[in-house]
């Protein structure tokens, strides 16, 4: 059994923490309508896709900016992230899953959506970024006005 050096262990802790902040910052940027902050969370060729036609596969920062700007105006999403699991794949690559609840407007109604993100992360310079986000919607239902 090989033991990792304390320096390697410390770097892994720092990398995990940096990665764990990405989904939190993602939600913050959506809530605050911070388009620059949102696109900066992704690599230059970063992408996002969903198992729902509401969000087609979108790749590249310019396309991501347009997608989120359009969505913020029409759907007013309010995301909440839970239970983030991170797997380091090397010093510059990682994968992760986090669970999501979103409240938004769709078809003139308030909706609540639950699901998860499967993410790929890449270290660019000293910063971790989203390489890809794949959203899987598990449940989606309109919210009554009295809920």
Phi, psi and omega in degrees: 000126178267140179257132178285147177293159178299326178295317178295316179299317179297317179298321178296320177297315179297319179296315179300316181295318178298319179292318181297333179284340182302307179297326178295314178295324177303308179299317180301315180297321178295311180300320185271000182056041180268087184296318180297314178298321180299306184292333179291344177286346184254152170295167181304324180256020182301156183219162174218142178210166184215155175275032181218136182295350178298333181228099177288165176304128182231129183225141179093147186298321180296316179293322178296320178299313180296316181300312183288323178299314178297317181292322179296321181289321187266324187254340182048057184292145175231090184274149175228129184254142180220158164048066182273122177249128182239133175239113176287132180253358183158183184290345183228013183215140178206163174231162179195164175226136171219150184263151188222144166238136179228135169250134183203174173257134179208132180056036178075009182234158171279138181232153169238130184236141176230147179176209180209160173254134164255116187247150166242135182241149176225141176270122180245110188065239178257003184248142173272141181225161170285127171271318175206150174230125176243115182266128173247119178272123180265323178210150182208127182208146174292149179258131177287157180297340185256012180282000000 
